[in-house]
């Protein structure tokens, strides 16, 4: 779990550090999409964000989606996220993340977890590249 938190924090610091929120109250909007369960993953992600200085309601807002394992529901969530001008998507599971990748614009980073074979599933080109 600690490794996941460190990885997420490092990744987010590269993604968000150039666009830190302005003092006028603007904030980032991140999408969190859960296929089924995994509350510890979401909790760990949000904890890493807090440790990185991102406080919900102050400089970051989360949009949530939970598909319950439904492909159709996940597609609806991805379309809603696409229309929401997100800074980043956090997606759980291989099937859920594949749908996110297929629908989200390529310039929106997708951080994923609970993905067993990301290269074999086409989420990343290879482990060398990532």
Backbone atoms as SQL, in Angstrom:
CREATE TABLE atoms (id INTEGER PRIMARY KEY, chain TEXT, resi INTEGER, resn TEXT, atom TEXT, x REAL, y REAL, z REAL);
INSERT INTO atoms VALUES
  (1, 'A', 1, 'UNK', 'N', 0.826, -1.188, 0.000),
  (2, 'A', 1, 'UNK', 'CA', 0.000, 0.000, 0.000),
  (3, 'A', 1, 'UNK', 'C', 0.871, 1.254, 0.000),
  (4, 'A', 2, 'UNK', 'N', 1.928, 1.239, 0.763),
  (5, 'A', 2, 'UNK', 'CA', 2.833, 2.380, 0.851),
  (6, 'A', 2, 'UNK', 'C', 3.453, 2.665, -0.507),
  (7, 'A', 3, 'UNK', 'N', 3.833, 1.601, -1.242),
  (8, 'A', 3, 'UNK', 'CA', 4.406, 1.758, -2.575),
  (9, 'A', 3, 'UNK', 'C', 3.420, 2.453, -3.516),
  (10, 'A', 4, 'UNK', 'N', 2.155, 2.073, -3.432),
  (11, 'A', 4, 'UNK', 'CA', 1.122, 2.676, -4.277),
  (12, 'A', 4, 'UNK', 'C', 1.008, 4.162, -3.970),
  (13, 'A', 5, 'UNK', 'N', 0.992, 4.526, -2.690),
  (14, 'A', 5, 'UNK', 'CA', 0.890, 5.929, -2.308),
  (15, 'A', 5, 'UNK', 'C', 2.069, 6.734, -2.824),
  (16, 'A', 6, 'UNK', 'N', 3.261, 6.190, -2.679),
  (17, 'A', 6, 'UNK', 'CA', 4.458, 6.881, -3.156),
  (18, 'A', 6, 'UNK', 'C', 4.405, 7.032, -4.668),
  (19, 'A', 7, 'UNK', 'N', 4.028, 5.975, -5.384),
  (20, 'A', 7, 'UNK', 'CA', 3.944, 6.020, -6.835),
  (21, 'A', 7, 'UNK', 'C', 2.934, 7.067, -7.292),
  (22, 'A', 8, 'UNK', 'N', 1.763, 7.083, -6.681),
  (23, 'A', 8, 'UNK', 'CA', 0.714, 8.040, -7.054),
  (24, 'A', 8, 'UNK', 'C', 1.187, 9.458, -6.784),
  (25, 'A', 9, 'UNK', 'N', 1.806, 9.688, -5.633),
  (26, 'A', 9, 'UNK', 'CA', 2.282, 11.020, -5.301),
  (27, 'A', 9, 'UNK', 'C', 3.316, 11.506, -6.308),
  (28, 'A', 10, 'UNK', 'N', 4.273, 10.653, -6.647),
  (29, 'A', 10, 'UNK', 'CA', 5.305, 11.029, -7.622),
  (30, 'A', 10, 'UNK', 'C', 4.674, 11.326, -8.972),
  (31, 'A', 11, 'UNK', 'N', 3.794, 10.461, -9.423),
  (32, 'A', 11, 'UNK', 'CA', 3.147, 10.662, -10.711),
  (33, 'A', 11, 'UNK', 'C', 2.356, 11.965, -10.731),
  (34, 'A', 12, 'UNK', 'N', 1.585, 12.215, -9.705),
  (35, 'A', 12, 'UNK', 'CA', 0.769, 13.423, -9.664),
  (36, 'A', 12, 'UNK', 'C', 1.618, 14.676, -9.551),
  (37, 'A', 13, 'UNK', 'N', 2.748, 14.593, -8.869),
  (38, 'A', 13, 'UNK', 'CA', 3.599, 15.770, -8.774),
  (39, 'A', 13, 'UNK', 'C', 4.134, 16.156, -10.147),
  (40, 'A', 14, 'UNK', 'N', 4.425, 15.184, -11.003),
  (41, 'A', 14, 'UNK', 'CA', 4.858, 15.494, -12.365),
  (42, 'A', 14, 'UNK', 'C', 3.709, 16.039, -13.197),
  (43, 'A', 15, 'UNK', 'N', 2.526, 15.495, -13.017),
  (44, 'A', 15, 'UNK', 'CA', 1.375, 15.892, -13.826),
  (45, 'A', 15, 'UNK', 'C', 0.861, 17.262, -13.426),
  (46, 'A', 16, 'UNK', 'N', 0.786, 17.552, -12.134),
  (47, 'A', 16, 'UNK', 'CA', 0.106, 18.746, -11.665),
  (48, 'A', 16, 'UNK', 'C', 1.008, 19.889, -11.223),
  (49, 'A', 17, 'UNK', 'N', 2.281, 19.651, -11.015),
  (50, 'A', 17, 'UNK', 'CA', 3.137, 20.664, -10.406),
  (51, 'A', 17, 'UNK', 'C', 3.242, 21.929, -11.254),
  (52, 'A', 18, 'UNK', 'N', 3.156, 21.845, -12.556),
  (53, 'A', 18, 'UNK', 'CA', 3.273, 23.027, -13.395),
  (54, 'A', 18, 'UNK', 'C', 2.021, 23.890, -13.359),
  (55, 'A', 19, 'UNK', 'N', 0.918, 23.379, -12.902),
  (56, 'A', 19, 'UNK', 'CA', -0.342, 24.109, -12.897),
  (57, 'A', 19, 'UNK', 'C', -0.954, 24.155, -11.513),
  (58, 'A', 20, 'UNK', 'N', -0.155, 24.481, -10.513),
  (59, 'A', 20, 'UNK', 'CA', -0.691, 24.536, -9.159),
  (60, 'A', 20, 'UNK', 'C', -1.836, 25.538, -9.091),
  (61, 'A', 21, 'UNK', 'N', -2.817, 25.289, -8.247),
  (62, 'A', 21, 'UNK', 'CA', -3.979, 26.158, -8.179),
  (63, 'A', 21, 'UNK', 'C', -3.606, 27.602, -7.864),
  (64, 'A', 22, 'UNK', 'N', -4.307, 28.512, -8.493),
  (65, 'A', 22, 'UNK', 'CA', -4.088, 29.923, -8.233),
  (66, 'A', 22, 'UNK', 'C', -4.634, 30.282, -6.858),
  (67, 'A', 23, 'UNK', 'N', -4.192, 31.394, -6.323),
  (68, 'A', 23, 'UNK', 'CA', -4.644, 31.845, -5.013),
  (69, 'A', 23, 'UNK', 'C', -6.097, 32.326, -5.032),
  (70, 'A', 24, 'UNK', 'N', -6.695, 32.460, -6.219),
  (71, 'A', 24, 'UNK', 'CA', -8.059, 32.968, -6.319),
  (72, 'A', 24, 'UNK', 'C', -9.109, 31.892, -6.059),
  (73, 'A', 25, 'UNK', 'N', -8.714, 30.724, -5.625),
  (74, 'A', 25, 'UNK', 'CA', -9.675, 29.690, -5.271),
  (75, 'A', 25, 'UNK', 'C', -9.939, 28.677, -6.370),
  (76, 'A', 26, 'UNK', 'N', -9.252, 28.754, -7.489),
  (77, 'A', 26, 'UNK', 'CA', -9.462, 27.740, -8.522),
  (78, 'A', 26, 'UNK', 'C', -8.905, 26.415, -8.047),
  (79, 'A', 27, 'UNK', 'N', -9.422, 25.346, -8.610),
  (80, 'A', 27, 'UNK', 'CA', -8.967, 24.019, -8.191),
  (81, 'A', 27, 'UNK', 'C', -9.085, 23.039, -9.339),
  (82, 'A', 28, 'UNK', 'N', -8.472, 21.893, -9.125),
  (83, 'A', 28, 'UNK', 'CA', -8.502, 20.811, -10.088),
  (84, 'A', 28, 'UNK', 'C', -9.740, 19.970, -9.891),
  (85, 'A', 29, 'UNK', 'N', -10.184, 19.368, -10.975),
  (86, 'A', 29, 'UNK', 'CA', -11.263, 18.396, -10.890),
  (87, 'A', 29, 'UNK', 'C', -10.714, 17.062, -11.377),
  (88, 'A', 30, 'UNK', 'N', -10.787, 16.053, -10.538),
  (89, 'A', 30, 'UNK', 'CA', -10.311, 14.713, -10.862),
  (90, 'A', 30, 'UNK', 'C', -11.477, 13.745, -10.852),
  (91, 'A', 31, 'UNK', 'N', -11.473, 12.816, -11.793),
  (92, 'A', 31, 'UNK', 'CA', -12.484, 11.778, -11.821),
  (93, 'A', 31, 'UNK', 'C', -11.963, 10.509, -11.174),
  (94, 'A', 32, 'UNK', 'N', -12.762, 9.900, -10.342),
  (95, 'A', 32, 'UNK', 'CA', -12.429, 8.614, -9.727),
  (96, 'A', 32, 'UNK', 'C', -13.493, 7.620, -10.168),
  (97, 'A', 33, 'UNK', 'N', -13.077, 6.592, -10.884),
  (98, 'A', 33, 'UNK', 'CA', -14.018, 5.595, -11.381),
  (99, 'A', 33, 'UNK', 'C', -13.688, 4.234, -10.784),
  (100, 'A', 34, 'UNK', 'N', -14.661, 3.694, -10.074),
  (101, 'A', 34, 'UNK', 'CA', -14.495, 2.409, -9.404),
  (102, 'A', 34, 'UNK', 'C', -15.359, 1.378, -10.112),
  (103, 'A', 35, 'UNK', 'N', -14.745, 0.301, -10.574),
  (104, 'A', 35, 'UNK', 'CA', -15.484, -0.788, -11.224),
  (105, 'A', 35, 'UNK', 'C', -16.347, -1.488, -10.190),
  (106, 'A', 36, 'UNK', 'N', -15.710, -2.043, -9.169),
  (107, 'A', 36, 'UNK', 'CA', -16.396, -2.630, -8.015),
  (108, 'A', 36, 'UNK', 'C', -15.448, -2.579, -6.825),
  (109, 'A', 37, 'UNK', 'N', -15.965, -2.258, -5.683),
  (110, 'A', 37, 'UNK', 'CA', -15.203, -2.334, -4.434),
  (111, 'A', 37, 'UNK', 'C', -13.939, -1.508, -4.384),
  (112, 'A', 38, 'UNK', 'N', -12.936, -2.031, -3.734),
  (113, 'A', 38, 'UNK', 'CA', -11.602, -1.459, -3.579),
  (114, 'A', 38, 'UNK', 'C', -11.579, -0.111, -2.865),
  (115, 'A', 39, 'UNK', 'N', -12.270, 0.033, -1.740),
  (116, 'A', 39, 'UNK', 'CA', -12.267, 1.326, -1.048),
  (117, 'A', 39, 'UNK', 'C', -10.879, 1.725, -0.544),
  (118, 'A', 40, 'UNK', 'N', -10.013, 0.738, -0.235),
  (119, 'A', 40, 'UNK', 'CA', -8.669, 1.072, 0.232),
  (120, 'A', 40, 'UNK', 'C', -7.849, 1.749, -0.858),
  (121, 'A', 41, 'UNK', 'N', -8.057, 1.376, -2.113),
  (122, 'A', 41, 'UNK', 'CA', -7.333, 2.012, -3.215),
  (123, 'A', 41, 'UNK', 'C', -7.731, 3.475, -3.354),
  (124, 'A', 42, 'UNK', 'N', -9.019, 3.732, -3.276),
  (125, 'A', 42, 'UNK', 'CA', -9.504, 5.116, -3.377),
  (126, 'A', 42, 'UNK', 'C', -9.026, 5.920, -2.175),
  (127, 'A', 43, 'UNK', 'N', -9.114, 5.337, -0.997),
  (128, 'A', 43, 'UNK', 'CA', -8.663, 6.014, 0.217),
  (129, 'A', 43, 'UNK', 'C', -7.166, 6.333, 0.118),
  (130, 'A', 44, 'UNK', 'N', -6.365, 5.390, -0.364),
  (131, 'A', 44, 'UNK', 'CA', -4.932, 5.611, -0.513),
  (132, 'A', 44, 'UNK', 'C', -4.618, 6.699, -1.529),
  (133, 'A', 45, 'UNK', 'N', -5.347, 6.712, -2.625),
  (134, 'A', 45, 'UNK', 'CA', -5.175, 7.747, -3.653),
  (135, 'A', 45, 'UNK', 'C', -5.461, 9.134, -3.065),
  (136, 'A', 46, 'UNK', 'N', -6.576, 9.255, -2.374),
  (137, 'A', 46, 'UNK', 'CA', -6.946, 10.544, -1.807),
  (138, 'A', 46, 'UNK', 'C', -5.983, 10.959, -0.691),
  (139, 'A', 47, 'UNK', 'N', -5.482, 9.985, 0.062),
  (140, 'A', 47, 'UNK', 'CA', -4.491, 10.283, 1.102),
  (141, 'A', 47, 'UNK', 'C', -3.213, 10.824, 0.477),
  (142, 'A', 48, 'UNK', 'N', -2.770, 10.212, -0.608),
  (143, 'A', 48, 'UNK', 'CA', -1.575, 10.698, -1.298),
  (144, 'A', 48, 'UNK', 'C', -1.793, 12.110, -1.848),
  (145, 'A', 49, 'UNK', 'N', -2.986, 12.380, -2.323),
  (146, 'A', 49, 'UNK', 'CA', -3.294, 13.725, -2.806),
  (147, 'A', 49, 'UNK', 'C', -3.215, 14.734, -1.660),
  (148, 'A', 50, 'UNK', 'N', -3.771, 14.384, -0.495),
  (149, 'A', 50, 'UNK', 'CA', -3.699, 15.270, 0.674),
  (150, 'A', 50, 'UNK', 'C', -2.253, 15.513, 1.077),
  (151, 'A', 51, 'UNK', 'N', -1.455, 14.439, 1.083),
  (152, 'A', 51, 'UNK', 'CA', -0.036, 14.583, 1.431),
  (153, 'A', 51, 'UNK', 'C', 0.689, 15.471, 0.433),
  (154, 'A', 52, 'UNK', 'N', 0.197, 15.520, -0.788),
  (155, 'A', 52, 'UNK', 'CA', 0.783, 16.380, -1.819),
  (156, 'A', 52, 'UNK', 'C', 0.253, 17.806, -1.786),
  (157, 'A', 53, 'UNK', 'N', -0.606, 18.117, -0.823),
  (158, 'A', 53, 'UNK', 'CA', -1.096, 19.478, -0.671),
  (159, 'A', 53, 'UNK', 'C', -2.429, 19.758, -1.344),
  (160, 'A', 54, 'UNK', 'N', -3.122, 18.712, -1.788),
  (161, 'A', 54, 'UNK', 'CA', -4.407, 18.902, -2.454),
  (162, 'A', 54, 'UNK', 'C', -5.536, 18.545, -1.486),
  (163, 'A', 55, 'UNK', 'N', -6.302, 19.550, -1.100),
  (164, 'A', 55, 'UNK', 'CA', -7.353, 19.385, -0.114),
  (165, 'A', 55, 'UNK', 'C', -8.712, 19.477, -0.796),
  (166, 'A', 56, 'UNK', 'N', -9.514, 18.445, -0.601),
  (167, 'A', 56, 'UNK', 'CA', -10.843, 18.417, -1.202),
  (168, 'A', 56, 'UNK', 'C', -11.661, 19.605, -0.705),
  (169, 'A', 57, 'UNK', 'N', -12.259, 20.318, -1.654),
  (170, 'A', 57, 'UNK', 'CA', -13.044, 21.491, -1.324),
  (171, 'A', 57, 'UNK', 'C', -12.241, 22.776, -1.291),
  (172, 'A', 58, 'UNK', 'N', -10.920, 22.658, -1.210),
  (173, 'A', 58, 'UNK', 'CA', -10.065, 23.846, -1.183),
  (174, 'A', 58, 'UNK', 'C', -9.388, 24.053, -2.533),
  (175, 'A', 59, 'UNK', 'N', -8.696, 23.019, -3.027),
  (176, 'A', 59, 'UNK', 'CA', -8.018, 23.159, -4.312),
  (177, 'A', 59, 'UNK', 'C', -8.202, 21.936, -5.211),
  (178, 'A', 60, 'UNK', 'N', -9.088, 21.045, -4.804),
  (179, 'A', 60, 'UNK', 'CA', -9.365, 19.871, -5.635),
  (180, 'A', 60, 'UNK', 'C', -10.810, 19.414, -5.411),
  (181, 'A', 61, 'UNK', 'N', -11.401, 18.938, -6.468),
  (182, 'A', 61, 'UNK', 'CA', -12.758, 18.400, -6.429),
  (183, 'A', 61, 'UNK', 'C', -12.727, 17.035, -7.096),
  (184, 'A', 62, 'UNK', 'N', -13.425, 16.078, -6.526),
  (185, 'A', 62, 'UNK', 'CA', -13.502, 14.737, -7.095),
  (186, 'A', 62, 'UNK', 'C', -14.896, 14.480, -7.664),
  (187, 'A', 63, 'UNK', 'N', -14.920, 13.943, -8.866),
  (188, 'A', 63, 'UNK', 'CA', -16.155, 13.419, -9.440),
  (189, 'A', 63, 'UNK', 'C', -16.067, 11.905, -9.317),
  (190, 'A', 64, 'UNK', 'N', -17.114, 11.275, -8.818),
  (191, 'A', 64, 'UNK', 'CA', -17.089, 9.844, -8.585),
  (192, 'A', 64, 'UNK', 'C', -17.990, 9.118, -9.566),
  (193, 'A', 65, 'UNK', 'N', -17.573, 7.918, -9.899),
  (194, 'A', 65, 'UNK', 'CA', -18.403, 7.021, -10.675),
  (195, 'A', 65, 'UNK', 'C', -18.160, 5.598, -10.212),
  (196, 'A', 66, 'UNK', 'N', -19.219, 4.845, -10.044),
  (197, 'A', 66, 'UNK', 'CA', -19.097, 3.441, -9.653),
  (198, 'A', 66, 'UNK', 'C', -19.998, 2.634, -10.575),
  (199, 'A', 67, 'UNK', 'N', -19.376, 1.810, -11.384),
  (200, 'A', 67, 'UNK', 'CA', -20.130, 1.084, -12.411),
  (201, 'A', 67, 'UNK', 'C', -20.761, -0.201, -11.904),
  (202, 'A', 68, 'UNK', 'N', -20.309, -0.711, -10.777),
  (203, 'A', 68, 'UNK', 'CA', -20.838, -1.975, -10.274),
  (204, 'A', 68, 'UNK', 'C', -20.548, -3.136, -11.208),
  (205, 'A', 69, 'UNK', 'N', -19.479, -3.016, -11.981),
  (206, 'A', 69, 'UNK', 'CA', -19.104, -4.080, -12.913),
  (207, 'A', 69, 'UNK', 'C', -19.864, -4.037, -14.225),
  (208, 'A', 70, 'UNK', 'N', -20.626, -2.990, -14.457),
  (209, 'A', 70, 'UNK', 'CA', -21.420, -2.872, -15.681),
  (210, 'A', 70, 'UNK', 'C', -20.661, -2.082, -16.748),
  (211, 'A', 71, 'UNK', 'N', -20.433, -2.729, -17.876),
  (212, 'A', 71, 'UNK', 'CA', -19.753, -2.054, -18.997),
  (213, 'A', 71, 'UNK', 'C', -20.529, -0.811, -19.438),
  (214, 'A', 72, 'UNK', 'N', -21.847, -0.931, -19.547),
  (215, 'A', 72, 'UNK', 'CA', -22.672, 0.194, -19.985),
  (216, 'A', 72, 'UNK', 'C', -22.574, 1.372, -19.016),
  (217, 'A', 73, 'UNK', 'N', -22.597, 1.075, -17.719),
  (218, 'A', 73, 'UNK', 'CA', -22.487, 2.126, -16.705),
  (219, 'A', 73, 'UNK', 'C', -21.105, 2.776, -16.759),
  (220, 'A', 74, 'UNK', 'N', -20.075, 1.974, -16.978),
  (221, 'A', 74, 'UNK', 'CA', -18.719, 2.526, -17.059),
  (222, 'A', 74, 'UNK', 'C', -18.591, 3.446, -18.276),
  (223, 'A', 75, 'UNK', 'N', -19.223, 3.078, -19.368),
  (224, 'A', 75, 'UNK', 'CA', -19.216, 3.940, -20.556),
  (225, 'A', 75, 'UNK', 'C', -19.896, 5.269, -20.242),
  (226, 'A', 76, 'UNK', 'N', -21.022, 5.232, -19.543),
  (227, 'A', 76, 'UNK', 'CA', -21.717, 6.458, -19.133),
  (228, 'A', 76, 'UNK', 'C', -20.817, 7.323, -18.250),
  (229, 'A', 77, 'UNK', 'N', -20.128, 6.697, -17.310),
  (230, 'A', 77, 'UNK', 'CA', -19.219, 7.423, -16.414),
  (231, 'A', 77, 'UNK', 'C', -18.102, 8.070, -17.226),
  (232, 'A', 78, 'UNK', 'N', -17.509, 7.327, -18.140),
  (233, 'A', 78, 'UNK', 'CA', -16.417, 7.860, -18.958),
  (234, 'A', 78, 'UNK', 'C', -16.895, 9.043, -19.806),
  (235, 'A', 79, 'UNK', 'N', -18.083, 8.947, -20.358),
  (236, 'A', 79, 'UNK', 'CA', -18.625, 10.057, -21.158),
  (237, 'A', 79, 'UNK', 'C', -18.870, 11.292, -20.289),
  (238, 'A', 80, 'UNK', 'N', -19.383, 11.065, -19.072),
  (239, 'A', 80, 'UNK', 'CA', -19.584, 12.187, -18.143),
  (240, 'A', 80, 'UNK', 'C', -18.247, 12.823, -17.780),
  (241, 'A', 81, 'UNK', 'N', -17.242, 11.995, -17.519),
  (242, 'A', 81, 'UNK', 'CA', -15.908, 12.508, -17.214),
  (243, 'A', 81, 'UNK', 'C', -15.358, 13.301, -18.394),
  (244, 'A', 82, 'UNK', 'N', -15.543, 12.798, -19.596),
  (245, 'A', 82, 'UNK', 'CA', -15.033, 13.462, -20.802),
  (246, 'A', 82, 'UNK', 'C', -15.608, 14.868, -20.937),
  (247, 'A', 83, 'UNK', 'N', -16.849, 15.053, -20.563),
  (248, 'A', 83, 'UNK', 'CA', -17.523, 16.351, -20.667),
  (249, 'A', 83, 'UNK', 'C', -17.223, 17.281, -19.491),
  (250, 'A', 84, 'UNK', 'N', -16.459, 16.815, -18.513),
  (251, 'A', 84, 'UNK', 'CA', -16.285, 17.560, -17.263),
  (252, 'A', 84, 'UNK', 'C', -14.977, 18.321, -17.136),
  (253, 'A', 85, 'UNK', 'N', -14.183, 18.399, -18.175),
  (254, 'A', 85, 'UNK', 'CA', -12.927, 19.148, -18.140),
  (255, 'A', 85, 'UNK', 'C', -12.043, 18.735, -16.959),
  (256, 'A', 86, 'UNK', 'N', -11.764, 17.438, -16.886),
  (257, 'A', 86, 'UNK', 'CA', -10.960, 16.898, -15.798),
  (258, 'A', 86, 'UNK', 'C', -9.474, 17.143, -16.018),
  (259, 'A', 87, 'UNK', 'N', -8.740, 17.190, -14.921),
  (260, 'A', 87, 'UNK', 'CA', -7.279, 17.270, -14.977),
  (261, 'A', 87, 'UNK', 'C', -6.651, 15.887, -15.031),
  (262, 'A', 88, 'UNK', 'N', -7.364, 14.882, -14.487),
  (263, 'A', 88, 'UNK', 'CA', -6.819, 13.538, -14.373),
  (264, 'A', 88, 'UNK', 'C', -7.950, 12.578, -14.030),
  (265, 'A', 89, 'UNK', 'N', -7.792, 11.315, -14.423),
  (266, 'A', 89, 'UNK', 'CA', -8.742, 10.266, -14.051),
  (267, 'A', 89, 'UNK', 'C', -7.991, 9.193, -13.276),
  (268, 'A', 90, 'UNK', 'N', -8.573, 8.743, -12.175),
  (269, 'A', 90, 'UNK', 'CA', -8.070, 7.596, -11.430),
  (270, 'A', 90, 'UNK', 'C', -9.069, 6.476, -11.655),
  (271, 'A', 91, 'UNK', 'N', -8.618, 5.404, -12.284),
  (272, 'A', 91, 'UNK', 'CA', -9.503, 4.308, -12.668),
  (273, 'A', 91, 'UNK', 'C', -9.023, 3.003, -12.067),
  (274, 'A', 92, 'UNK', 'N', -9.996, 2.183, -11.654),
  (275, 'A', 92, 'UNK', 'CA', -9.667, 0.896, -11.052),
  (276, 'A', 92, 'UNK', 'C', -10.115, -0.249, -11.947),
  (277, 'A', 93, 'UNK', 'N', -9.317, -1.270, -11.998),
  (278, 'A', 93, 'UNK', 'CA', -9.499, -2.541, -12.694),
  (279, 'A', 93, 'UNK', 'C', -9.195, -2.443, -14.187),
  (280, 'A', 94, 'UNK', 'N', -8.853, -3.584, -14.738),
  (281, 'A', 94, 'UNK', 'CA', -8.526, -3.650, -16.163),
  (282, 'A', 94, 'UNK', 'C', -9.709, -3.282, -17.046),
  (283, 'A', 95, 'UNK', 'N', -10.887, -3.905, -16.889),
  (284, 'A', 95, 'UNK', 'CA', -11.984, -3.559, -17.800),
  (285, 'A', 95, 'UNK', 'C', -12.424, -2.098, -17.670),
  (286, 'A', 96, 'UNK', 'N', -12.466, -1.585, -16.452),
  (287, 'A', 96, 'UNK', 'CA', -12.865, -0.200, -16.251),
  (288, 'A', 96, 'UNK', 'C', -11.887, 0.778, -16.865),
  (289, 'A', 97, 'UNK', 'N', -10.602, 0.492, -16.743),
  (290, 'A', 97, 'UNK', 'CA', -9.573, 1.387, -17.266),
  (291, 'A', 97, 'UNK', 'C', -9.510, 1.321, -18.787),
  (292, 'A', 98, 'UNK', 'N', -9.725, 0.164, -19.365),
  (293, 'A', 98, 'UNK', 'CA', -9.751, 0.059, -20.833),
  (294, 'A', 98, 'UNK', 'C', -10.866, 0.951, -21.397),
  (295, 'A', 99, 'UNK', 'N', -12.028, 0.920, -20.772),
  (296, 'A', 99, 'UNK', 'CA', -13.132, 1.769, -21.223),
  (297, 'A', 99, 'UNK', 'C', -12.751, 3.242, -21.079),
  (298, 'A', 100, 'UNK', 'N', -12.151, 3.615, -19.955),
  (299, 'A', 100, 'UNK', 'CA', -11.719, 5.007, -19.767),
  (300, 'A', 100, 'UNK', 'C', -10.743, 5.425, -20.856),
  (301, 'A', 101, 'UNK', 'N', -9.776, 4.578, -21.133),
  (302, 'A', 101, 'UNK', 'CA', -8.772, 4.908, -22.150),
  (303, 'A', 101, 'UNK', 'C', -9.421, 5.068, -23.524),
  (304, 'A', 102, 'UNK', 'N', -10.398, 4.237, -23.830),
  (305, 'A', 102, 'UNK', 'CA', -11.061, 4.304, -25.135),
  (306, 'A', 102, 'UNK', 'C', -11.883, 5.577, -25.316),
  (307, 'A', 103, 'UNK', 'N', -12.407, 6.137, -24.228),
  (308, 'A', 103, 'UNK', 'CA', -13.327, 7.275, -24.333),
  (309, 'A', 103, 'UNK', 'C', -12.672, 8.611, -23.999),
  (310, 'A', 104, 'UNK', 'N', -11.772, 8.636, -23.044),
  (311, 'A', 104, 'UNK', 'CA', -11.168, 9.904, -22.622),
  (312, 'A', 104, 'UNK', 'C', -10.233, 10.444, -23.703),
  (313, 'A', 105, 'UNK', 'N', -10.136, 11.770, -23.813),
  (314, 'A', 105, 'UNK', 'CA', -9.173, 12.354, -24.760),
  (315, 'A', 105, 'UNK', 'C', -7.750, 11.953, -24.368),
  (316, 'A', 106, 'UNK', 'N', -6.863, 11.818, -25.333),
  (317, 'A', 106, 'UNK', 'CA', -5.499, 11.358, -25.020),
  (318, 'A', 106, 'UNK', 'C', -4.684, 12.332, -24.168),
  (319, 'A', 107, 'UNK', 'N', -5.103, 13.574, -24.047),
  (320, 'A', 107, 'UNK', 'CA', -4.342, 14.529, -23.248),
  (321, 'A', 107, 'UNK', 'C', -4.730, 14.520, -21.766),
  (322, 'A', 108, 'UNK', 'N', -5.711, 13.707, -21.389),
  (323, 'A', 108, 'UNK', 'CA', -6.093, 13.581, -19.978),
  (324, 'A', 108, 'UNK', 'C', -5.384, 12.359, -19.396),
  (325, 'A', 109, 'UNK', 'N', -4.484, 12.566, -18.434),
  (326, 'A', 109, 'UNK', 'CA', -3.783, 11.417, -17.844),
  (327, 'A', 109, 'UNK', 'C', -4.743, 10.489, -17.110),
  (328, 'A', 110, 'UNK', 'N', -4.481, 9.195, -17.224),
  (329, 'A', 110, 'UNK', 'CA', -5.242, 8.189, -16.499),
  (330, 'A', 110, 'UNK', 'C', -4.281, 7.439, -15.586),
  (331, 'A', 111, 'UNK', 'N', -4.501, 7.569, -14.302),
  (332, 'A', 111, 'UNK', 'CA', -3.747, 6.804, -13.311),
  (333, 'A', 111, 'UNK', 'C', -4.619, 5.602, -12.982),
  (334, 'A', 112, 'UNK', 'N', -4.035, 4.404, -13.020),
  (335, 'A', 112, 'UNK', 'CA', -4.858, 3.224, -12.783),
  (336, 'A', 112, 'UNK', 'C', -4.259, 2.333, -11.716),
  (337, 'A', 113, 'UNK', 'N', -5.132, 1.503, -11.152),
  (338, 'A', 113, 'UNK', 'CA', -4.740, 0.546, -10.133),
  (339, 'A', 113, 'UNK', 'C', -5.600, -0.697, -10.317),
  (340, 'A', 114, 'UNK', 'N', -5.202, -1.797, -9.708),
  (341, 'A', 114, 'UNK', 'CA', -5.908, -3.073, -9.791),
  (342, 'A', 114, 'UNK', 'C', -5.966, -3.539, -11.253),
  (343, 'A', 115, 'UNK', 'N', -4.880, -3.338, -11.966),
  (344, 'A', 115, 'UNK', 'CA', -4.755, -3.795, -13.349),
  (345, 'A', 115, 'UNK', 'C', -3.654, -4.843, -13.364),
  (346, 'A', 116, 'UNK', 'N', -4.003, -6.047, -13.753),
  (347, 'A', 116, 'UNK', 'CA', -3.056, -7.156, -13.669),
  (348, 'A', 116, 'UNK', 'C', -1.999, -7.133, -14.761),
  (349, 'A', 117, 'UNK', 'N', -2.388, -6.993, -16.005),
  (350, 'A', 117, 'UNK', 'CA', -1.454, -7.032, -17.131),
  (351, 'A', 117, 'UNK', 'C', -1.648, -5.808, -18.020),
  (352, 'A', 118, 'UNK', 'N', -1.145, -4.637, -17.596),
  (353, 'A', 118, 'UNK', 'CA', -1.411, -3.418, -18.363),
  (354, 'A', 118, 'UNK', 'C', -0.843, -3.433, -19.785),
  (355, 'A', 119, 'UNK', 'N', 0.295, -4.066, -20.001),
  (356, 'A', 119, 'UNK', 'CA', 0.854, -4.129, -21.351),
  (357, 'A', 119, 'UNK', 'C', 0.069, -5.113, -22.218),
  (358, 'A', 120, 'UNK', 'N', -0.251, -6.267, -21.683),
  (359, 'A', 120, 'UNK', 'CA', -1.010, -7.268, -22.442),
  (360, 'A', 120, 'UNK', 'C', -2.416, -6.777, -22.791),
  (361, 'A', 121, 'UNK', 'N', -2.993, -5.947, -21.931),
  (362, 'A', 121, 'UNK', 'CA', -4.350, -5.458, -22.186),
  (363, 'A', 121, 'UNK', 'C', -4.370, -4.232, -23.087),
  (364, 'A', 122, 'UNK', 'N', -3.194, -3.690, -23.425),
  (365, 'A', 122, 'UNK', 'CA', -3.120, -2.532, -24.309),
  (366, 'A', 122, 'UNK', 'C', -3.206, -1.195, -23.599),
  (367, 'A', 123, 'UNK', 'N', -3.210, -1.185, -22.277),
  (368, 'A', 123, 'UNK', 'CA', -3.260, 0.097, -21.557),
  (369, 'A', 123, 'UNK', 'C', -1.962, 0.868, -21.666),
  (370, 'A', 124, 'UNK', 'N', -0.856, 0.153, -21.712),
  (371, 'A', 124, 'UNK', 'CA', 0.448, 0.776, -21.944),
  (372, 'A', 124, 'UNK', 'C', 1.132, 0.009, -23.064),
  (373, 'A', 125, 'UNK', 'N', 2.069, 0.667, -23.749),
  (374, 'A', 125, 'UNK', 'CA', 2.774, -0.003, -24.832),
  (375, 'A', 125, 'UNK', 'C', 3.676, -1.114, -24.317),
  (376, 'A', 126, 'UNK', 'N', 4.401, -0.803, -23.258),
  (377, 'A', 126, 'UNK', 'CA', 5.274, -1.798, -22.649),
  (378, 'A', 126, 'UNK', 'C', 5.717, -1.262, -21.291),
  (379, 'A', 127, 'UNK', 'N', 6.302, -2.117, -20.477),
  (380, 'A', 127, 'UNK', 'CA', 6.837, -1.652, -19.207),
  (381, 'A', 127, 'UNK', 'C', 8.083, -0.823, -19.413),
  (382, 'A', 128, 'UNK', 'N', 8.795, -1.028, -20.513),
  (383, 'A', 128, 'UNK', 'CA', 9.969, -0.212, -20.814),
  (384, 'A', 128, 'UNK', 'C', 9.556, 1.230, -21.031),
  (385, 'A', 129, 'UNK', 'N', 8.462, 1.435, -21.742),
  (386, 'A', 129, 'UNK', 'CA', 7.982, 2.780, -22.054),
  (387, 'A', 129, 'UNK', 'C', 7.435, 3.493, -20.825),
  (388, 'A', 130, 'UNK', 'N', 6.697, 2.759, -20.006),
  (389, 'A', 130, 'UNK', 'CA', 6.072, 3.415, -18.865),
  (390, 'A', 130, 'UNK', 'C', 7.077, 3.662, -17.763);
